[in-house]
Amino acid sequence: MDFKQSINDSLEKMCKQIQQYVFPIQKEKQELQEFESQLSYFEDITQLSKLYSQEQQQSPKLIQDNHFINEIQIQFELLFISSEYFQTVDTFKNTKEIIKDIIDNNVIELVPSNITKNDSKTPSLSRICSYHKKEIIMIDIDSQKQKIEDRFACVDCIYENPQIQYQTIENIDKQWKEYNTDIEKIITEYNKESKGKKSELLNQLGQMRRNYNKKLNEISENLIDEQFLSINKTKQTNQIQNISIKTLDDEQLLKDLRQLIKKEKVTQSQIITNLKNKDQIFKKDLQYQLESLHQYNQQDIQQSLEILKEVSIEKDLIMQLTDKCQDIQQCAQEDENYINQINFIKEIQDLIDLAKKHQCQQNLFDQTILIYQQHFQKIEYIKQNILIKTQDQAVKSEQLKSQYSKLSNILNEYANTYDNNTIQMKKYCMIKQLESDIVKLRETNSNLEVESKDIKLQIEDNLISSMQKQFKYKLNETNIKKKEQKYKKMKEQLKNAVKDNIKMKKQYEQDKTKMMEKFEDECKENKVKFELIKDLTQKNSELQEALMKLDQINQVKSEQEKYSKMEIEKIQQFKKSLSFSNNYKSANCQVSEDAKIVAEVVNDGYWYYCLCEQAIPKTGKIQFAFQIISGQGFMVGIGFREIMQRNNYKSCYYTGFGTYLILNDGCIFSHHNEDLHHKKQSFAFTTNDVIIVEVCIEHKYIKWSKSINPQLMFVLDIDTSQELYPCLGVFNQSKIKLLHNIP
C-alpha cells in the first residue's frame, strides 16, 4: 500500500510540474498572436533574417524543453529505486524465508508402528547378537572398546563378561533423548540469537534505505524546484527575441528608456552577479545536504556493523540511555510539567544522537589515520623503487630513464603537496608516537630501576658464589697437586727402595762370603756354627721380606704405570677421535670437513645444537677446543644427549634442558642451577677466538678459558648423573670448528 501511495503521489507531483511548465508556453502563444497584428511586413522580414542568420545557433527554448523532459524522466526512474519499492521487495523475501523456515522446522515425531508397550518384557533392540544369535538387551558405553559392534550385549554376553558394567536399553534410550533435547535447545537458542541479529540487521538496512532515499528525494526535489525557478527567472522577456521597442509593454519600455538615458552599462553585469550569488547560496545549501547525507550514511553503516559485533561498553551505555529516555517519556505524560519534561527528553535525545555520531566519527578518524600512514609509506616505497630503477645499469633505454625521471618529479611534487595538505595529520601522528614513546620510556625506566636493584643484589650474590667456586676449584687443584706430589714421592721411594734392595743384595753377598769364610775357619766349633746358622737364618728372612716388599713396590709401580698409560692413551684417543655427530644434532645444523665444522643454515631466529659423537671419559681431566669461524651467536660447552634429543636439539639453553654453556656475550646457562641461569659472569669472545673447555667428571666441574689469555676463565659445577657430551649452539648462520690440537 505504501508503494502504491508513493507512486500516486509522485505521478501527481509530475503532473503539476508539467502543467506549471506548459502554462507559460500558452501565455507566450497568446502574446505572439497579439504581436502579429502590430508588426509590419518589413519588421517581420528583418526579424526572421536575424534569427536565421545566426550560424549553428540553437533555440534556448528547445534546450530548456530538453532539460525539462530529462528531469521528468529521472523522476520516473526514481519510482523504482525508492524506499517503498525496496521495502515491498523485502516483504516478499521475508515472507518466503518465513515459509521456508516453517517447512524446515516443522518436524513431526513418528513413533515406529512395530513397537508395542509391554512392561513385563525386557526392552531390546531390533538387532541380533552376532556371536550368540540372541536379542540385544544391554549396551556397554563405559569401556574403551574400539568397535561399536562389540558394545552390544545379549544375555550370554553379560554372563561371559561380568566385569563390564552394561546399561539397559531403557536407560540408554533415556540418555539419548536427553542428549538430543540438549542439542535441540542449543541449536534453538543459537538460531534464535542468529535470527534476532539478522532481523535487526534487515530492519537497520531497510531504515538506511528509507533514510537514504528520503534524503535523496529531498535533494532531487530542491534541485528540480531550483531548475524550474531559474527557468521562470530567465523569462524576463519573451522567448522570441524582441528586435523593436514597439513590442515592449509600457513598464518594460519605461525601464529601458531610463537605462538608455542614464547610459547604465553595469545593470546587466549586476544581474549576472545577483544570479551568481543566488546560485552560490543554492550550491552551498546543496553541498550541506550532501554532506549531511554522507554523515547519515556513515552512521547507519557503522550501526549495521556494530550489530554483527559484540556489544561494547560504550554501545551498551548508549542503549541504556535510550531505554531510560523512553521510560522517562512514558512517565512524563502523567506529570503536570509535561512541557518541561519534553524539553529535557529532547536534550537527552540530542545527547544520544551526538554520542552515536561521535562513535561513528571516532571509528572513521582511526581509519583515516591508518590510511594516511599506509599512503605515506606507499609514497616512500614507490620513491625508493623509482630511484633504484633510475640507477639500475640494466636499464639501457634513455627514453625509459627519462620517463622514470619525469615520474619521479611528478611524484615529488605530489608528495610535497600531500605533506602541505596533511600537516595537522602528521603532527597528530607525531604526538601519538611521542606519547607512546614516553610511555615506553617510563616503563623502561621503571624496569631499569628494578633491574638495577636486582643486578646489585645479583652481583653481590654472584661475587660470593664466584669466590666460593674459585675456592673450590683451587682446592680441587690443590688436591690434584697433592696427589701428584704423593705419586712423585712414591716414585722416589720406589727408586730408593730399589737402590736399597741392590745394596742389601750386595751386602748380603758380602756377608754371605764372610760368613762362609768364617764358617770354614770355625767349622770345628759348634758354638760358632750355631751362631752362624742363626745369623744366616735371620739375614735370609730379612732378605725374603725385602724381596717381597720390592715385588709389591714393583707390582704397584707397574700397575700405576699401566693405568697412567691407559688413561693417557684413552685421553689421546678421545682427542683424536672427537668429532661432531651427524645423528645427534638439529636438522638445521650442517656438519662438514670430516665432522670438524658445524654451521647453522636456516637463520629463522632460533638456537640449534649439535653434540659430539664421543662421550666424555669419567676419569681424568679432559680438554677439547672450539674455534669461532664466523657469525654472531655462539654457545660452547657440554650437554646430556637424551635430554637434548627430547627437545629436538632446539633452544636447549633453558634450565632443565640438559646443557652447561657460555654465550659469546659472557652469559652462562646451567642445567641444574636456576640462580646462575642467563647471568653475565663469564668472559666474552668473538670470531677467530679459540675456547678451551676442561671437564673433570670425578670432581664435577667444567672450566672455560681463552687460548690467547688463559687467565680469562670461568668454572661451573656440573651434574654427572648421566653421560655428558661436548656440544655447541649456533644462531644466525654461525660456524664453529672443532680443533684437533689444543693450542
Stockholm file with secondary structure:
# STOCKHOLM 1.0

chainA/1-743         MDFKQSINDSLEKMCKQIQQYVFPIQKEKQELQEFESQLSYFEDITQLSKLYSQEQQQSPKLIQDNHFINEIQIQFELLFISSEYFQTVDTFKNTKEIIKDIIDNNVIELVPSNITKNDSKTPSLSRICSYHKKEIIMIDIDSQKQKIEDRFACVDCIYENPQIQYQTIENIDKQWKEYNTDIEKIITEYNKESKGKKSELLNQLGQMRRNYNKKLNEISENLIDEQFLSINKTKQTNQIQNISIKTLDDEQLLKDLRQLIKKEKVTQSQIITNLKNKDQIFKKDLQYQLESLHQYNQQDIQQSLEILKEVSIEKDLIMQLTDKCQDIQQCAQEDENYINQINFIKEIQDLIDLAKKHQCQQNLFDQTILIYQQHFQKIEYIKQNILIKTQDQAVKSEQLKSQYSKLSNILNEYANTYDNNTIQMKKYCMIKQLESDIVKLRETNSNLEVESKDIKLQIEDNLISSMQKQFKYKLNETNIKKKEQKYKKMKEQLKNAVKDNIKMKKQYEQDKTKMMEKFEDECKENKVKFELIKDLTQKNSELQEALMKLDQINQVKSEQEKYSKMEIEKIQQFKKSLSFSNNYKSANCQVSEDAKIVAEVVNDGYWYYCLCEQAIPKTGKIQFAFQIISGQGFMVGIGFREIMQRNNYKSCYYTGFGTYLILNDGCIFSHHNEDLHHKKQSFAFTTNDVIIVEVCIEHKYIKWSKSINPQLMFVLDIDTSQELYPCLGVFNQSKIKLLHNIP
#=GR chainA/1-743 SS CHHHHHHHHHHHHHHHHHHHHHHHHHHHHHHHHHHHTTSCHHHHHHHHHHHHHSTTCCCHHHHHHHHHHHHHHHHHHHTTSSHHHHHHHHHHHHHHHHHHHHHHHCCCCCCCTTCCCCTTSCCCCSSBCTTTCCBCCEECCSSCCSCGGGGEECHHHHHHCTTSCCEEHHHHHHHHHHHHHHHHHHHHHHHHHHHHHHHHHHHHHHHHHHHHHHHHHHHHHHHHHHHHHHHHHTTTSCSSCCCSGGGSCHHHHHHHHHHHHHTCCSHHHHHHHHHHHHHHHHHHHHHHHHHHHHHHHHHHHHHHHHHHSCCCHHHHHHHHHHHHHHHHHHHHTTSSCHHHHHHHHHHHHHHHHHHHHHHHHHHHHHHHHHHHHHHHHHHHHHHHHHHHHHHCTTCCCHHHHHHHHHHHHHHHHHHHHHHHHTHHHHHHHHHHHHHHHHHHHHHHHHHHHHHHHHHHHHHHHHHHHHHHHHHHHHHHHHHHHHHHHHHHHHHHHHHHHHHHHHHHHHHHHHHHHHHHHHHHHSTTCHHHHHHHHHHHHHHHHHHHHHHHHHHHHHHHHHHHHHHHHHHHHHHHHHHHHCCEEEEEECTTEEEETTTTEEEECCCSSCCEEEEESSCCCSSSEEEEEEEEEECSEEEEEEEEHHHHHHTTTBSTTSTTSSEEEEETTSEEECSSCGGGTTEECSCCCCTTCEEEEEEETTTTEEEEEESSCTTCEEEEECCCSSCEEEEEEEESSCEEEECSSCC
#=GC SS_cons         CHHHHHHHHHHHHHHHHHHHHHHHHHHHHHHHHHHHTTSCHHHHHHHHHHHHHSTTCCCHHHHHHHHHHHHHHHHHHHTTSSHHHHHHHHHHHHHHHHHHHHHHHCCCCCCCTTCCCCTTSCCCCSSBCTTTCCBCCEECCSSCCSCGGGGEECHHHHHHCTTSCCEEHHHHHHHHHHHHHHHHHHHHHHHHHHHHHHHHHHHHHHHHHHHHHHHHHHHHHHHHHHHHHHHHHTTTSCSSCCCSGGGSCHHHHHHHHHHHHHTCCSHHHHHHHHHHHHHHHHHHHHHHHHHHHHHHHHHHHHHHHHHHSCCCHHHHHHHHHHHHHHHHHHHHTTSSCHHHHHHHHHHHHHHHHHHHHHHHHHHHHHHHHHHHHHHHHHHHHHHHHHHHHHHCTTCCCHHHHHHHHHHHHHHHHHHHHHHHHTHHHHHHHHHHHHHHHHHHHHHHHHHHHHHHHHHHHHHHHHHHHHHHHHHHHHHHHHHHHHHHHHHHHHHHHHHHHHHHHHHHHHHHHHHHHHHHHHHHHSTTCHHHHHHHHHHHHHHHHHHHHHHHHHHHHHHHHHHHHHHHHHHHHHHHHHHHHCCEEEEEECTTEEEETTTTEEEECCCSSCCEEEEESSCCCSSSEEEEEEEEEECSEEEEEEEEHHHHHHTTTBSTTSTTSSEEEEETTSEEECSSCGGGTTEECSCCCCTTCEEEEEEETTTTEEEEEESSCTTCEEEEECCCSSCEEEEEEEESSCEEEECSSCC
//
